Amino acid sequence: MVFPAVFLFTVFLIIPTLVGVFFSFTSYGGFGEWHFVGLGNYIALFNDPNIWAPYGFTFFLAIVSVVLVNVLAMGIALGLNANIKWRTPIRTIFFVPMVLSALVVAYVFTFLFNNTLPLIAQRTGISSLATTLLADSSTAWIPIVFVTAWTSIPGTTLIYLAGLQAVPKELYEAASVDGASTWRQFRSITMPLMAAYLVINIILGFRGYLSAYDIIVAMTAGGPGISTMTVSMRIMGGLNGGDFAYQAANSLVFFLITLAISLVQLRVSRKGMTL
């Protein structure tokens, strides 16, 4: 029963990965002849001044998105878990972004940021928003983070809701009898019991944001210049542009960095949950 999964995992992941590692030590451009160059691609990678900007933006996007998404998702989950009127219809509205294509959402918001928002800003006299944020290298990241959060919050909220519903109501009732405030209940009951769900969302979110691609392609294509280009976009652009071996080396380095971060997160989370 395990064999089909192992077979597919090997054919579509292990073998392509090994092929990529092999070609990272060659001059292969994706076609034609090639020869071994040893560590030449890796040396060129670390000496390439244009490679660090995508790495910097990728980690910046991942950190900002993780913080923003988890803070907002936790607040929304607390609200949706409360005993409010029309709770079920409101939950449905909040989870609509989960069923929409991220690419379609990105194109829609690109139109809004390029046309609707500047028009509203001009009519209301807000000069700072009169031109599209996507055209300025210092502000282009804001719409990207906004759309990334908009598409990610529902899934993160769903995990937090599952955790909140698993917290025994008797704990809150006992805390209320003892005179604990809402903030004290959140700090002393909710957060400790939600630690595992918080760790899951942080690890899954950070790993997902490191591979951000479709939303940025639709909104800025990595521009202006390369100010919003991620590592994934840099790799894909090189693979399709006849720079296969160099980007294979880039892929391996990025994989090792991501793996190291994941292991650190897992170790820290395990240590934190045992305290």
C-alpha positions as CSV (number, residue, x, y, z in Angstrom):
1,M,0.0,0.0,0.0
2,V,2.9,2.3,0.6
3,F,4.7,1.5,-2.7
4,P,2.6,3.8,-5.0
5,A,3.3,6.8,-2.7
6,V,7.0,6.0,-2.5
7,F,7.2,5.4,-6.2
8,L,5.6,8.7,-7.1
9,F,7.7,10.5,-4.5
10,T,10.8,9.0,-6.0
11,V,9.9,9.7,-9.6
12,F,8.6,13.2,-9.2
13,L,10.8,14.5,-6.4
14,I,13.9,12.5,-5.5
15,I,15.1,11.8,-9.1
16,P,14.6,15.4,-10.4
17,T,16.3,16.7,-7.3
18,L,19.3,14.4,-7.8
19,V,19.4,15.4,-11.5
20,G,19.4,19.1,-10.6
21,V,22.2,18.5,-8.1
22,F,24.2,16.7,-10.8
23,F,23.8,19.5,-13.3
24,S,24.7,22.2,-10.8
25,F,28.3,21.0,-11.1
26,T,28.2,21.4,-14.9
27,S,27.8,24.1,-17.6
28,Y,24.5,22.8,-18.8
29,G,22.2,25.5,-20.2
30,G,19.1,23.3,-20.5
31,F,20.0,22.1,-23.9
32,G,23.0,21.1,-26.0
33,E,26.4,20.0,-24.7
34,W,27.8,20.5,-21.3
35,H,30.9,19.8,-19.3
36,F,31.8,19.7,-15.6
37,V,32.8,23.0,-13.9
38,G,33.0,21.7,-10.3
39,L,32.1,24.4,-7.8
40,G,32.2,27.1,-10.5
41,N,28.4,27.8,-10.4
42,Y,28.4,28.0,-6.6
43,I,31.4,30.4,-6.6
44,A,29.7,32.5,-9.2
45,L,26.5,32.5,-7.1
46,F,28.1,33.8,-4.0
47,N,30.0,36.5,-6.0
48,D,26.8,37.6,-7.9
49,P,25.7,41.0,-6.5
50,N,22.3,40.6,-8.1
51,I,21.4,37.4,-6.3
52,W,21.2,38.8,-2.8
53,A,18.3,41.2,-3.5
54,P,15.9,38.3,-4.2
55,Y,17.0,36.5,-1.1
56,G,16.5,39.7,1.0
57,F,13.1,40.4,-0.4
58,T,12.0,36.7,0.0
59,F,12.9,36.6,3.7
60,F,11.5,40.1,4.3
61,L,8.2,39.0,2.7
62,A,8.1,35.8,4.7
63,I,8.7,37.5,8.1
64,V,6.3,40.3,7.6
65,S,3.6,38.0,6.2
66,V,3.9,35.5,9.0
67,V,3.6,38.2,11.7
68,L,0.7,40.0,10.0
69,V,-1.3,36.8,9.0
70,N,-1.0,35.2,12.4
71,V,-1.9,38.3,14.4
72,L,-5.0,39.0,12.2
73,A,-6.0,35.3,11.9
74,M,-5.9,34.9,15.7
75,G,-8.1,38.0,16.2
76,I,-10.6,36.8,13.6
77,A,-10.6,33.3,15.0
78,L,-11.4,34.7,18.5
79,G,-14.2,36.8,17.0
80,L,-15.7,33.9,15.0
81,N,-15.4,31.6,18.0
82,A,-17.4,34.0,20.2
83,N,-21.1,33.6,20.7
84,I,-22.2,36.3,18.1
85,K,-25.2,36.6,15.9
86,W,-25.1,35.2,12.4
87,R,-21.8,33.5,13.3
88,T,-22.1,30.8,10.5
89,P,-22.8,33.2,7.6
90,I,-19.9,35.4,8.8
91,R,-17.6,32.4,8.9
92,T,-18.5,31.5,5.4
93,I,-17.7,35.0,4.1
94,F,-14.3,35.0,5.8
95,F,-13.4,31.6,4.2
96,V,-14.3,32.7,0.6
97,P,-10.7,33.5,-0.3
98,M,-9.7,29.9,0.3
99,V,-11.7,28.7,-2.7
100,L,-10.4,31.4,-5.1
101,S,-7.3,31.1,-7.2
102,A,-4.4,33.2,-5.9
103,L,-3.5,34.2,-9.4
104,V,-7.0,35.5,-10.1
105,V,-7.1,37.3,-6.8
106,A,-3.7,38.9,-7.6
107,Y,-5.0,40.2,-11.0
108,V,-8.1,41.6,-9.4
109,F,-6.2,43.4,-6.7
110,T,-3.6,44.6,-9.3
111,F,-6.4,46.4,-11.1
112,L,-7.7,47.9,-7.9
113,F,-4.3,49.2,-6.8
114,N,-3.5,50.5,-10.3
115,N,-6.8,52.1,-11.1
116,T,-9.5,52.2,-8.4
117,L,-7.3,53.2,-5.4
118,P,-5.5,56.1,-7.2
119,L,-8.8,57.4,-8.5
120,I,-10.3,57.4,-5.1
121,A,-7.2,59.1,-3.7
122,Q,-7.3,61.8,-6.3
123,R,-10.9,62.6,-5.6
124,T,-10.3,62.7,-1.8
125,G,-7.1,64.6,-2.0
126,I,-4.8,61.9,-0.7
127,S,-1.7,62.7,-2.8
128,S,0.4,59.9,-1.4
129,L,-2.0,57.3,-3.0
130,A,-2.7,59.2,-6.2
131,T,-0.2,57.0,-8.0
132,T,-0.1,53.3,-7.9
133,L,1.9,51.7,-5.1
134,L,3.1,49.0,-7.4
135,A,5.1,51.5,-9.5
136,D,7.4,52.5,-6.7
137,S,10.1,50.2,-5.6
138,S,9.8,51.4,-2.0
139,T,6.1,50.7,-1.7
140,A,5.5,47.8,-4.2
141,W,5.8,45.3,-1.3
142,I,2.8,46.7,0.5
143,P,0.2,45.5,-2.0
144,I,2.0,42.1,-2.3
145,V,1.9,41.6,1.5
146,F,-1.7,42.7,1.5
147,V,-2.8,40.2,-1.1
148,T,-0.6,37.5,0.4
149,A,-2.3,38.0,3.8
150,W,-5.8,38.2,2.2
151,T,-5.3,34.8,0.6
152,S,-3.6,33.2,3.6
153,I,-5.6,34.4,6.6
154,P,-8.7,32.0,6.0
155,G,-6.6,28.9,6.2
156,T,-4.6,30.1,9.2
157,T,-7.9,31.2,10.9
158,L,-9.3,27.7,10.3
159,I,-6.5,26.1,12.2
160,Y,-6.8,28.6,15.1
161,L,-10.6,27.9,15.2
162,A,-10.0,24.2,15.5
163,G,-7.6,24.9,18.4
164,L,-10.1,27.3,20.1
165,Q,-12.9,24.8,19.9
166,A,-10.7,22.2,21.6
167,V,-10.2,24.4,24.7
168,P,-12.5,23.3,27.5
169,K,-15.2,26.0,28.2
170,E,-15.0,25.1,31.9
171,L,-11.5,26.8,32.1
172,Y,-13.0,30.1,31.1
173,E,-15.9,29.7,33.4
174,A,-13.6,29.0,36.3
175,A,-11.4,31.9,35.4
176,S,-14.4,34.2,35.2
177,V,-15.6,33.1,38.7
178,D,-12.1,33.9,40.0
179,G,-12.4,37.4,38.5
180,A,-9.9,37.0,35.6
181,S,-10.3,39.7,32.9
182,T,-10.7,38.8,29.2
183,W,-7.0,39.7,28.6
184,R,-5.9,37.5,31.5
185,Q,-7.9,34.6,30.2
186,F,-6.4,35.0,26.8
187,R,-2.9,35.3,28.2
188,S,-3.1,32.5,30.8
189,I,-5.5,30.0,29.1
190,T,-5.9,30.6,25.4
191,M,-2.3,31.2,24.3
192,P,-0.7,28.3,26.3
193,L,-3.3,25.9,25.0
194,M,-2.9,27.3,21.4
195,A,0.9,27.1,21.4
196,A,0.9,24.0,19.2
197,Y,-1.5,25.5,16.6
198,L,0.6,28.7,16.6
199,V,3.7,26.7,15.9
200,I,2.0,24.8,13.0
201,N,0.8,28.1,11.4
202,I,4.3,29.7,11.7
203,I,6.2,26.8,10.2
204,L,3.7,26.2,7.4
205,G,3.3,29.9,6.7
206,F,7.0,30.7,6.7
207,R,7.9,27.8,4.4
208,G,5.0,28.7,2.1
209,Y,6.0,32.4,1.9
210,L,9.6,31.5,1.1
211,S,8.4,30.0,-2.1
212,A,6.1,32.9,-3.1
213,Y,5.7,33.1,-6.8
214,D,2.2,33.4,-8.5
215,I,1.0,36.5,-6.6
216,I,4.1,38.4,-7.3
217,V,4.3,37.4,-11.0
218,A,0.7,38.6,-11.5
219,M,1.2,41.9,-9.6
220,T,4.7,43.1,-10.4
221,A,6.6,40.4,-12.3
222,G,9.4,41.1,-9.8
223,G,9.5,44.9,-10.5
224,P,10.0,47.7,-10.4
225,G,13.5,46.5,-11.4
226,I,14.1,43.5,-9.2
227,S,12.8,45.1,-6.0
228,T,10.0,42.5,-5.5
229,M,11.7,39.5,-7.1
230,T,11.8,36.4,-5.0
231,V,14.3,33.5,-5.1
232,S,11.7,31.3,-6.8
233,M,11.1,33.8,-9.5
234,R,14.9,34.2,-10.0
235,I,15.3,30.4,-10.3
236,M,12.4,30.0,-12.7
237,G,13.5,32.9,-14.9
238,G,17.0,31.4,-15.1
239,L,15.8,27.8,-15.8
240,N,13.7,29.1,-18.7
241,G,16.4,31.4,-19.9
242,G,19.1,29.0,-20.7
243,D,20.8,29.3,-17.3
244,F,19.9,25.9,-16.0
245,A,23.1,24.8,-14.2
246,Y,23.5,28.1,-12.4
247,Q,19.9,28.1,-11.2
248,A,20.2,24.5,-10.2
249,A,23.0,25.5,-7.9
250,N,20.9,28.4,-6.6
251,S,18.0,26.0,-6.0
252,L,20.2,23.7,-3.9
253,V,21.5,26.6,-1.8
254,F,18.0,27.9,-1.3
255,F,16.8,24.4,-0.4
256,L,19.6,24.0,2.2
257,I,18.8,27.4,3.7
258,T,15.0,26.5,3.9
259,L,15.8,23.1,5.4
260,A,18.1,24.7,8.1
261,I,15.4,27.2,9.0
262,S,12.7,24.5,9.2
263,L,14.9,22.4,11.5
264,V,15.6,25.3,13.8
265,Q,11.9,26.2,13.9
266,L,11.0,22.6,14.7
267,R,13.7,22.4,17.4
268,V,12.6,25.6,19.0
269,S,8.9,24.7,18.9
270,R,9.5,21.3,20.5
271,K,11.6,22.9,23.2
272,G,8.9,25.6,23.8
273,M,6.1,23.1,24.0
274,T,8.0,21.1,26.6
275,L,8.5,24.0,29.0
